[in-house]
Amino acid sequence: MSVCPVLRRGEGGFICGYTNRPIDPFSWYCVGNYSECPIFIRYSREARPAPKPEEAPKPLAEVLSIAAERPETEFEKAIKPVIDNVVLKYDDMVKKLDSMWSEYEGNVVNARRQWEVEKMALLRAQDLLNRTIGDYEKMLAELELKREFMPPDAFENTRRDLSERLEALRNLLEEVRSKYNALEEGLGSHFKRVLATSTSAEVISLKLSLSKLEELLKEGKISRETYEKLKSELEGLLK
């Protein structure tokens, strides 16, 4: 591949030797077909030297050797800086991405570990709300049994009060469940992404969480329903 003989490299890139202006050799004629370049044609005609008299022609083998070697050397000088710039740019980019991924991985694992501990407060709150809702449902059922023995106004006022409290508790439970599920899904998606490329130590740590659940269930610190929910969530992360 041939390179224009007057192409030279400057501080900010390449410069045309004829015009002394910056030029992109790969989008112009400089590399490969400079003989078709209008600038080269015009300036080379103006500066074409007169042929030397009685100059003996060089042997064909020598001409072919020079034609094969010299352009290759010029091309290498022209293209190598471009290659080096691209390689250095993306090598640095890959290193930065590796650093960012490592930081992201650490943040996700730490967030998941904290969530495994602190989400117990939300699960216990759901258990408590469920029990309290059950108590109010029993009170309403018992109130219905006493209906015939109570003044109508007293019955309606009591029923309305219990119903309003029950509705408020149900709304609160639904809100807690919705927010809990959103957080679990959001953190879970990040953790699954990290788990796919993380070390086995994190998987082992996650399996240990299952054994801790067994202990909490045996100690009565969580209900069977909560245990099954958490177990299913943790096992889902390992699939």
FIMIPA-481479 format. One line per 4 residues: for each residue z, x, y of N, C-alpha, C. Coordinates in Angstrom, 1 decimal. Atoms other than C-alpha are relative to their C-alpha. Layout:
Z:X:Y:Z:X:Y:Z:X:Y | ...
//
This chain:
0.0:0.9:-1.2:0.0:0.0:0.0:0.0:0.9:1.2 | 0.1:-0.8:-1.2:-1.0:1.4:3.4:0.8:-0.5:1.2 | -0.9:0.4:-1.2:1.1:1.5:6.6:-0.7:0.7:1.2 | 0.7:-0.5:-1.2:-0.3:1.9:10.1:0.6:1.4:0.4
-0.5:-1.3:-0.3:0.0:5.6:11.0:0.8:0.1:1.3 | -0.7:-0.1:-1.2:1.3:4.9:14.5:1.3:-0.9:0.1 | -1.2:0.8:0.1:4.1:2.5:13.4:1.2:0.9:-0.1 | -1.2:-0.8:0.0:7.5:4.0:14.1:1.2:-0.8:0.1
-1.3:0.8:0.0:11.1:2.9:13.8:0.8:0.4:1.2 | -0.9:-0.2:-1.1:13.2:2.5:16.9:1.4:-0.4:-0.3 | -1.4:0.4:0.2:16.9:1.7:17.4:0.1:-1.5:-0.4 | -0.2:1.5:0.3:16.4:-2.1:17.3:-1.0:-0.5:-1.0
0.9:0.4:0.9:13.6:-2.2:14.8:-1.3:0.9:0.0 | 1.3:-0.7:0.1:9.9:-1.2:14.6:-0.7:-0.1:1.3 | 0.8:0.0:-1.2:7.6:-0.2:17.5:-1.4:0.4:-0.3 | 1.4:-0.4:0.1:3.9:-0.1:17.8:-0.3:1.2:0.8
0.3:-1.2:-0.8:2.7:3.4:18.8:-1.0:-0.1:1.0 | 1.0:0.2:-1.0:-0.2:2.1:20.7:0.5:-0.7:1.2 | -0.5:0.8:-1.2:1.6:-0.5:22.9:1.4:0.4:0.4 | -1.4:-0.3:-0.2:5.1:1.0:22.7:0.9:-1.2:0.2
-0.7:1.2:0.0:6.4:-2.5:22.2:0.6:-0.3:-1.4 | -0.6:0.4:1.3:8.7:-3.9:19.4:-1.0:-0.9:-0.7 | 0.9:0.8:0.8:6.8:-5.4:16.5:0.6:-0.2:-1.4 | -0.4:0.2:1.3:7.5:-7.0:13.2:-1.1:0.4:-1.0
1.1:-0.5:0.8:5.4:-5.0:10.7:-0.4:-0.9:-1.1 | 0.2:0.8:1.1:5.7:-7.6:8.0:-0.7:-1.4:0.3 | 0.7:1.2:-0.4:4.3:-10.5:10.0:-1.3:0.3:0.7 | 1.2:-0.4:-0.7:1.5:-8.5:11.6:-0.8:0.8:-1.0
0.9:-0.7:0.9:-1.1:-6.1:10.2:0.5:1.4:-0.4 | -0.4:-1.4:0.1:1.0:-3.0:10.2:0.1:0.5:-1.5 | -0.2:-0.4:1.4:1.8:-3.0:6.4:-1.1:-0.6:-0.8 | 1.0:0.5:1.0:-1.1:-3.3:4.0:-1.4:-0.1:0.5
1.4:0.1:-0.5:-4.1:-4.1:6.2:-0.1:0.3:1.5 | 0.0:-0.4:-1.4:-3.6:-2.3:9.5:-1.4:0.2:0.5 | 1.3:-0.2:-0.5:-7.3:-1.5:9.6:-0.7:-1.2:0.6 | 0.5:1.3:-0.6:-7.9:-5.2:10.5:0.7:-0.4:1.2
-0.8:0.3:-1.2:-5.4:-5.1:13.3:-0.8:0.1:1.2 | 0.8:-0.2:-1.2:-7.1:-5.8:16.6:0.5:1.1:1.0 | -0.5:-1.1:-0.8:-4.8:-3.4:18.4:-0.4:1.3:-0.5 | 0.4:-1.2:0.6:-5.5:-0.7:15.9:-1.5:0.3:0.2
1.5:-0.2:-0.1:-9.3:-1.3:16.1:-0.3:0.4:1.4 | 0.4:-0.3:-1.4:-9.4:-1.2:19.9:0.5:1.4:0.4 | -0.4:-1.3:-0.4:-7.2:1.9:20.4:-0.6:1.1:-0.8 | 0.6:-1.1:0.8:-8.6:3.8:17.5:-1.4:0.3:0.4
1.3:-0.3:-0.5:-12.1:3.4:18.9:0.0:0.8:1.3 | 0.0:-0.7:-1.3:-11.1:4.5:22.3:0.4:1.5:-0.2 | -0.5:-1.4:0.2:-9.3:7.6:20.9:-0.6:0.7:-1.2 | 0.6:-0.6:1.2:-11.7:8.4:18.0:-0.5:1.4:0.4
0.5:-1.4:-0.3:-12.3:12.2:18.0:-1.4:0.2:-0.6 | 1.3:-0.3:0.4:-15.7:13.7:17.6:0.1:0.8:-1.3 | -0.1:-0.7:1.3:-16.4:14.9:14.0:-0.3:1.5:0.2 | 0.1:-1.4:-0.1:-16.0:18.6:13.5:-1.3:0.5:-0.7
1.2:-0.5:0.6:-19.3:20.4:12.8:0.2:0.9:-1.2 | 0.0:-0.9:1.1:-20.0:22.0:9.5:1.3:0.0:-0.8 | -1.3:0.1:0.7:-16.7:20.8:8.0:-0.4:-0.4:-1.5 | 0.3:0.2:1.4:-17.0:21.1:4.3:0.8:-1.2:-0.6
-0.7:1.1:0.6:-16.1:17.9:2.4:1.0:0.4:-1.0 | -1.0:-0.4:1.0:-12.9:18.0:0.4:-0.4:-0.6:-1.4 | 0.3:0.5:1.4:-13.1:17.6:-3.4:0.6:-1.4:-0.1 | -0.3:1.4:0.2:-12.9:14.0:-4.6:1.4:-0.1:-0.5
-1.3:0.1:0.7:-9.8:14.7:-6.7:1.1:0.2:1.1 | -1.0:-0.2:-1.1:-7.9:16.0:-3.6:0.1:-1.2:0.9 | 0.0:1.2:-0.8:-8.9:13.0:-1.5:0.7:-1.1:-0.6 | -0.6:1.1:0.7:-7.8:10.6:-4.1:1.5:0.2:-0.1
-1.4:-0.3:0.1:-4.5:12.4:-4.5:0.8:-0.3:1.3 | -0.6:0.2:-1.3:-3.7:12.3:-0.8:0.0:-1.5:0.3 | 0.1:1.4:-0.2:-4.8:8.7:-0.6:1.1:-0.8:-0.8 | -0.9:0.7:0.8:-2.5:7.7:-3.4:1.5:0.3:0.4
-1.4:-0.4:-0.3:0.6:9.7:-2.3:0.5:-0.3:1.4 | -0.4:0.1:-1.4:0.7:9.6:1.5:0.4:-1.4:0.4 | -0.4:1.4:-0.4:0.6:5.8:2.0:1.3:-0.5:-0.7 | -1.2:0.5:0.7:3.3:5.3:-0.6:1.2:0.6:0.7
-1.1:-0.6:-0.7:5.6:7.7:1.2:0.2:-0.7:1.4 | -0.1:0.7:-1.3:4.9:6.0:4.6:0.6:-1.4:-0.2 | -0.5:1.3:0.3:5.5:2.6:3.0:1.5:0.0:-0.3 | -1.4:-0.1:0.3:8.8:3.7:1.6:0.9:0.2:1.2
-0.8:-0.3:-1.2:10.0:5.0:4.9:0.0:-1.3:0.9 | 0.0:1.2:-0.8:9.0:1.7:6.5:0.8:-1.2:-0.6 | -0.6:1.1:0.7:10.4:-0.7:3.9:1.4:0.2:-0.3 | -1.4:-0.3:0.5:13.6:1.1:2.9:1.1:-0.5:1.0
-1.0:0.6:-0.9:15.5:0.2:6.1:0.2:-1.5:-0.1 | 0.0:1.4:0.1:14.6:-3.4:5.7:0.8:-0.4:-1.3 | -0.7:0.3:1.2:15.8:-3.4:2.1:1.5:0.3:0.1 | -1.4:-0.4:-0.2:19.0:-1.6:3.1:0.8:-1.0:0.8
-0.6:1.0:-0.8:19.7:-4.1:5.8:0.4:-1.3:-0.7 | -0.2:1.2:0.8:19.3:-7.1:3.5:1.1:0.2:-1.0 | -0.9:-0.2:1.1:21.3:-5.6:0.7:1.4:0.1:0.6 | -1.3:-0.2:-0.6:24.2:-4.5:3.0:0.5:-1.4:0.5
-0.4:1.3:-0.6:24.2:-8.0:4.7:0.6:-0.9:-1.1 | -0.5:0.9:1.1:24.6:-9.9:1.4:1.0:0.6:-0.9 | -1.1:-0.6:0.7:26.8:-7.4:-0.2:1.3:-0.3:0.7 | -1.2:0.3:-0.8:29.3:-7.9:2.6:0.3:-1.5:-0.1
-0.2:1.5:0.1:28.8:-11.7:2.4:0.7:-0.3:-1.3 | -0.6:0.3:1.3:29.6:-11.7:-1.3:1.5:0.4:-0.1 | -1.4:-0.4:0.0:32.8:-9.7:-0.7:0.8:-1.0:0.8 | -0.8:0.9:-0.8:33.9:-12.1:2.0:0.2:-1.3:-0.8
-0.2:1.2:0.8:33.2:-15.1:-0.3:1.0:0.2:-1.2 | -1.0:-0.3:1.0:35.2:-13.4:-3.1:1.4:-0.1:0.6 | -1.3:0.1:-0.6:38.1:-13.0:-0.7:0.4:-1.4:0.3 | -0.3:1.4:-0.3:37.8:-16.6:0.5:0.3:-0.8:-1.2
-0.3:0.7:1.3:37.7:-17.9:-3.1:1.4:0.4:-0.5 | -1.3:-0.4:0.4:40.7:-15.8:-4.0:1.1:-0.7:0.8 | -0.9:0.6:-0.8:42.6:-17.2:-1.1:0.1:-1.5:-0.3 | 0.0:1.5:0.4:41.5:-20.8:-1.9:0.7:-0.2:-1.3
-0.6:0.2:1.3:42.5:-20.4:-5.5:1.5:0.1:0.1 | -1.5:-0.1:-0.2:46.0:-19.2:-4.5:0.6:-1.2:0.7 | -0.5:1.2:-0.7:46.4:-22.1:-2.1:0.0:-1.2:-0.9 | 0.1:1.2:0.8:45.3:-24.7:-4.6:1.1:0.1:-1.1
-1.0:-0.1:1.1:47.6:-23.3:-7.4:1.4:-0.3:0.6 | -1.3:0.2:-0.6:50.6:-23.2:-5.0:0.2:-1.4:0.4 | -0.1:1.4:-0.4:49.9:-26.7:-3.7:0.2:-0.9:-1.2 | -0.2:0.8:1.3:49.7:-28.0:-7.3:1.4:0.2:-0.5
-1.3:-0.2:0.5:52.9:-26.4:-8.2:1.1:-0.8:0.8 | -0.9:0.7:-0.9:54.7:-27.9:-5.2:-0.1:-1.5:-0.3 | 0.3:1.4:0.3:53.1:-31.3:-5.9:0.7:-0.4:-1.3 | -0.6:0.4:1.3:54.3:-31.3:-9.5:1.5:-0.2:0.2
-1.4:0.2:-0.2:57.9:-31.0:-8.2:0.3:-1.2:1.0 | -0.3:0.9:-1.1:57.8:-33.1:-5.0:-0.5:-1.4:-0.3 | 0.6:1.4:0.3:55.7:-36.0:-6.5:1.0:-0.8:-0.8 | -1.1:0.8:0.8:58.8:-36.9:-8.6:0.7:-1.0:0.9
-0.7:1.0:-0.9:60.3:-38.5:-5.5:-0.8:-1.3:0.1 | 0.8:1.2:-0.1:57.3:-40.8:-5.2:0.0:-0.8:-1.3 | 0.0:0.7:1.2:57.4:-41.6:-8.9:1.4:-0.7:-0.2 | -1.3:0.6:0.1:61.2:-42.3:-8.8:0.0:-1.2:0.9
0.0:1.1:-0.9:60.6:-44.5:-5.8:-0.8:-1.2:-0.6 | 0.8:1.1:0.7:58.0:-46.5:-7.8:0.8:-0.7:-1.0 | -0.9:0.6:1.0:60.5:-46.9:-10.6:1.0:-0.9:0.6 | -1.1:0.8:-0.7:63.2:-48.1:-8.2:-0.6:-1.3:0.6
0.6:1.2:-0.6:60.8:-50.5:-6.5:-0.3:-1.0:-1.1 | 0.3:0.9:1.1:59.7:-51.9:-9.9:1.2:-0.7:-0.5 | -1.3:0.6:0.4:63.3:-52.5:-10.9:0.5:-1.0:1.0 | -0.4:0.9:-1.0:64.1:-54.1:-7.6:-0.8:-1.3:0.1
0.9:1.1:0.0:61.1:-56.3:-7.7:0.3:-0.9:-1.2 | -0.4:0.8:1.2:62.2:-57.4:-11.2:1.2:-0.8:0.3 | -1.2:0.7:-0.3:65.6:-58.2:-9.9:-0.2:-1.3:0.9 | 0.3:1.1:-0.9:64.2:-60.4:-7.1:-0.8:-1.1:-0.8
0.7:1.0:0.8:61.9:-62.2:-9.6:1.0:-0.7:-0.9 | -1.1:0.7:0.8:65.0:-63.0:-11.8:0.8:-0.9:0.9 | -0.8:0.9:-0.9:66.8:-64.3:-8.7:-0.8:-1.3:0.3 | 0.8:1.2:-0.3:63.9:-66.6:-7.9:0.0:-0.9:-1.2
0.0:0.8:1.2:63.8:-67.8:-11.5:1.4:-0.7:-0.2 | -1.3:0.6:0.1:67.6:-68.4:-11.5:0.2:-1.1:1.1 | -0.1:1.0:-1.1:67.2:-70.2:-8.1:-0.6:-1.3:-0.4 | 0.7:1.2:0.5:64.8:-72.6:-9.7:0.8:-0.9:-0.9
-0.9:0.7:0.9:67.3:-73.5:-12.3:1.2:-0.7:0.7 | -1.1:0.6:-0.8:69.9:-74.3:-9.6:-0.5:-1.0:1.0 | 0.6:0.8:-1.0:67.5:-76.4:-7.6:0.6:-1.4:0.1 | -0.5:1.3:0.0:68.9:-79.7:-8.6:1.5:-0.1:0.5
-1.4:0.0:-0.4:72.4:-78.6:-7.7:0.2:0.5:1.4 | 0.0:-0.6:-1.3:71.6:-77.3:-4.2:-0.6:-1.0:1.0 | 0.6:0.8:-1.0:70.9:-79.1:-0.9:-1.4:0.5:0.2 | 1.4:-0.4:-0.1:67.1:-79.1:-0.3:-0.2:1.1:1.1
0.2:-1.0:-1.1:67.4:-77.1:3.0:0.5:1.4:-0.5 | -0.5:-1.3:0.5:69.6:-74.4:1.4:-0.9:0.6:-1.0 | 0.9:-0.6:1.1:67.3:-74.1:-1.6:-1.3:0.6:0.7 | 1.2:-0.5:-0.6:64.2:-73.8:0.6:0.2:1.3:0.8
-0.3:-1.2:-0.7:65.8:-71.3:2.9:0.2:1.3:-0.9 | -0.2:-1.1:1.0:67.0:-69.1:0.0:-1.2:0.4:-0.7 | 1.3:-0.4:0.7:63.7:-69.3:-1.8:-0.9:0.7:0.9 | 0.9:-0.6:-1.0:61.8:-68.4:1.4:0.5:1.4:0.2
-0.6:-1.4:-0.2:64.1:-65.4:2.0:-0.3:0.9:-1.1 | 0.3:-0.9:1.2:63.8:-64.1:-1.5:-1.5:0.3:-0.2 | 1.5:-0.1:0.2:60.0:-64.7:-1.6:-0.5:1.0:1.0 | 0.5:-0.9:-1.0:59.5:-62.8:1.7:0.4:1.5:-0.4
-0.4:-1.4:0.4:61.6:-59.8:0.5:-0.8:0.5:-1.2 | 0.8:-0.4:1.1:59.8:-59.8:-2.8:-1.4:0.4:0.3 | 1.4:-0.4:-0.4:56.4:-59.8:-1.1:0.0:1.3:0.7 | -0.1:-1.2:-0.8:57.5:-57.0:1.2:0.2:1.2:-1.0
-0.1:-1.1:1.0:58.6:-54.9:-1.9:-1.3:0.2:-0.7 | 1.2:-0.2:0.7:55.4:-55.6:-3.7:-1.1:0.8:0.9 | 0.9:-0.7:-0.9:53.4:-54.5:-0.6:0.3:1.5:0.1 | -0.5:-1.4:-0.1:55.5:-51.3:-0.3:-0.4:0.7:-1.3
0.3:-0.6:1.2:55.0:-50.6:-4.0:-1.5:0.3:-0.1 | 1.5:-0.2:0.0:51.2:-51.0:-3.7:-0.4:1.1:0.9 | 0.3:-1.1:-0.9:51.2:-48.7:-0.7:0.3:1.3:-0.6 | -0.5:-1.3:0.6:53.2:-46.0:-2.5:-1.0:0.4:-1.1
1.0:-0.3:1.1:50.9:-46.3:-5.6:-1.3:0.5:0.5 | 1.3:-0.4:-0.5:47.8:-46.1:-3.5:0.0:1.4:0.6 | -0.1:-1.3:-0.6:48.9:-43.0:-1.6:0.2:1.1:-1.0 | -0.2:-1.0:1.1:50.2:-41.3:-4.7:-1.3:0.3:-0.8
1.3:-0.2:0.8:46.9:-41.9:-6.6:-1.0:0.8:0.8 | 1.0:-0.7:-0.9:44.9:-40.6:-3.6:0.3:1.5:0.0 | -0.5:-1.4:0.0:47.0:-37.4:-3.5:-0.3:0.6:-1.3 | 0.1:-0.6:1.3:46.9:-36.9:-7.2:-1.5:0.2:-0.3
1.4:-0.2:0.2:43.1:-37.4:-7.3:-0.5:1.2:0.8 | 0.5:-1.1:-0.8:42.5:-35.1:-4.4:0.4:1.4:-0.4 | -0.5:-1.3:0.5:44.7:-32.3:-5.6:-0.5:0.3:-1.4 | 0.5:-0.2:1.3:43.5:-32.8:-9.1:-1.4:0.5:0.0
1.4:-0.5:0.0:39.9:-32.3:-8.2:-0.1:1.5:0.4 | -0.1:-1.4:-0.4:40.7:-29.0:-6.5:0.5:0.8:-1.1 | -0.6:-0.8:1.1:42.8:-27.8:-9.4:-0.9:0.1:-1.1 | 1.0:-0.1:1.1:40.2:-28.7:-12.0:-1.1:1.1:0.3
1.0:-1.0:-0.4:37.7:-26.6:-10.0:0.5:1.4:-0.2 | -0.5:-1.4:0.1:40.0:-23.6:-9.9:0.3:0.3:-1.5 | -0.3:-0.2:1.4:41.1:-24.1:-13.5:-1.2:0.4:-0.9 | 1.2:-0.4:0.8:37.5:-23.7:-14.7:-0.3:1.5:0.0
0.3:-1.4:-0.1:37.5:-20.1:-13.5:1.2:0.8:0.1 | -1.3:-0.7:-0.2:41.2:-19.2:-13.3:0.3:0.7:-1.3 | -0.5:-0.7:1.2:43.1:-17.0:-15.7:0.7:-0.9:-0.9 | -0.7:0.8:1.0:44.7:-18.3:-18.8:1.5:-0.2:0.3
-1.4:0.2:-0.3:48.1:-17.8:-17.3:0.3:-1.3:0.7 | -0.2:1.3:-0.7:47.6:-20.9:-15.1:0.0:-1.1:-1.0 | 0.1:1.0:1.0:46.7:-22.9:-18.2:1.4:0.0:-0.8 | -1.3:-0.1:0.6:49.9:-21.7:-19.9:1.1:-0.6:0.8
-1.0:0.6:-0.9:51.9:-22.6:-16.9:-0.1:-1.5:0.0 | 0.2:1.5:0.0:50.4:-26.1:-16.9:0.5:-0.6:-1.3 | -0.5:0.5:1.3:51.2:-26.5:-20.6:1.6:0.0:0.0 | -1.4:-0.1:-0.1:54.8:-25.5:-19.8:0.5:-1.3:0.7
-0.4:1.2:-0.7:54.9:-28.5:-17.4:0.1:-1.2:-0.9 | -0.1:1.1:1.0:54.3:-30.8:-20.4:1.4:0.1:-0.7 | -1.3:-0.1:0.7:57.4:-29.4:-22.1:1.2:-0.4:0.9 | -1.0:0.4:-1.0:59.4:-29.9:-18.9:0.1:-1.5:0.1
0.0:1.4:-0.1:58.4:-33.5:-18.9:0.8:-0.6:-1.2 | -0.7:0.4:1.1:59.8:-33.9:-22.4:1.5:0.1:0.3 | -1.4:-0.2:-0.4:63.2:-32.6:-21.1:0.4:-1.1:0.9 | -0.4:1.0:-0.9:63.2:-34.9:-18.2:0.1:-1.4:-0.6
0.0:1.3:0.7:62.5:-37.9:-20.5:1.3:-0.1:-0.8 | -1.2:0.0:0.9:65.3:-36.9:-22.9:1.3:-0.1:0.8 | -1.1:0.0:-0.9:67.7:-36.4:-20.0:0.2:-1.3:0.8 | 0.0:1.3:-0.7:66.9:-39.9:-18.7:-0.3:0.1:1.5
0.3:-0.1:-1.4:65.7:-38.6:-15.3:-1.3:-0.7:0.4 | 1.2:0.7:-0.2:62.3:-40.3:-15.7:-0.1:-1.1:-1.0 | 0.2:1.0:1.0:61.3:-43.5:-17.4:-1.1:0.3:-0.9 | 1.1:-0.2:1.0:59.0:-43.7:-20.4:-1.4:-0.3:0.7
1.3:0.2:-0.7:56.3:-45.2:-18.2:-0.4:1.1:0.9 | 0.2:-1.1:-0.9:56.6:-42.4:-15.7:-0.4:1.2:-0.9 | 0.4:-1.1:0.9:56.5:-39.9:-18.6:-1.4:-0.1:-0.5 | 1.3:0.2:0.6:53.4:-41.3:-20.1:-1.1:0.2:1.1
0.9:-0.1:-1.1:51.7:-41.4:-16.7:-0.2:1.5:0.4 | 0.1:-1.5:-0.3:52.5:-37.7:-15.9:-0.6:0.8:-1.1 | 0.6:-0.7:1.1:51.6:-36.6:-19.4:-1.5:-0.2:0.0 | 1.5:0.3:0.0:48.2:-38.3:-19.2:-0.7:0.8:1.1
0.6:-0.8:-1.1:47.6:-36.6:-15.8:-0.1:1.4:-0.3 | 0.0:-1.5:0.3:48.5:-33.1:-17.0:-1.0:0.3:-1.1 | 1.0:-0.2:1.1:46.5:-33.5:-20.2:-1.4:-0.1:0.5 | 1.3:0.2:-0.5:43.6:-34.7:-18.2:-0.5:1.3:0.7
0.4:-1.3:-0.7:43.6:-31.4:-16.2:-0.4:1.1:-1.0 | 0.3:-1.0:1.0:43.4:-29.4:-19.4:-1.3:-0.3:-0.8 | 1.2:0.3:0.7:40.3:-31.1:-20.7:-1.2:0.7:0.6
//
